[in-house]
Amino acid sequence: MMEIAIIQIGNSKGLRLTKSILETYNIKDKVEIILEKGQIILRPINPIRKDWDKAFKELHDNADDQLLMDDVFEDENFEEW
């Protein structure tokens, strides 16, 4: 358990989180606030496709980015388009 003071920020008030809390919970720019049963829960907001670029590069570097199925099917009719 940790006690944190409420601080003045302009006309509002806020919480100052320590660097270790931000790093431990991977909090970057935004958090989601959940109000639940007398509690305030802060949850980090992570982009949906976070680190996909790194994962794709790793797949490519390991030559593991091959198609699993043909991109053109035998029964495809291009004249329809």
N, C-alpha and C positions, 0 to 999 in steps of 0.2 A: 504494500500500500504506500502511496506517495501523496503528499499534500502539495498542491500547487496554488499560488496566489492568483486572484483575478486582477488583471491590470487594465489601466485606462488606455484606450486606443482611439484617439480623437474623441468623438461624442459617444463612442461605444465602449464596451469592455470585452476582454478576451482572455484566453489562456496562452501562456508561453510554454511550449513543449521543448524539452531538452533535446540536444542533438542525438543523444543515445536512444531516446524514445523514437525519434524520427527515423533513425537508421534501423533499429530493431524491427519496427513495424512497417518499414518501407513506405513511409509517408513522404510524398513529394510536394505537390501543389495544392491538392484538395483532399478533404475527408467527407465522408457521408455521416450525417448526424442522425442517430436513431434514438427516439424517445420511447422508453419502454419500462413500464412498471416502476416508476420512480427512479429510473437510471437514465443517464445520458451516455450513449455508446458512440464512440468515434471509430469509423472504419475507413481505412485507406481506399481511395478510388484509384484503381489501376486500369489503364486503357485496355480495352478488350483484346487488341492485337499486340499487346506489349511484348517486346523482344522477338516478334515473329521474324524480323529481318535477320537477327542473329541466328535463329533456328534454321531459316532457309539457307543462309550462307554455310552453316555447318553441314547441312544435308548435301549441298553442292560440293563442298570441299571433300566430303567422304564419298562422293559419287553415288549418293543414295537418293538422288532426286529424279529417278527415272519414272516414266509413265507406267502406271499399273495396268492400263488398258489403252487400246488404240484410241487416238483422238478422232479417227474417221471410222465409221462402222461400215461393214460390207453392204448393208441394205440401205444406206443413206442415199437420198436422191437430191442432188444439188440443184436440179432444174426447178424444184419447187420454190426455191428462194429467188 
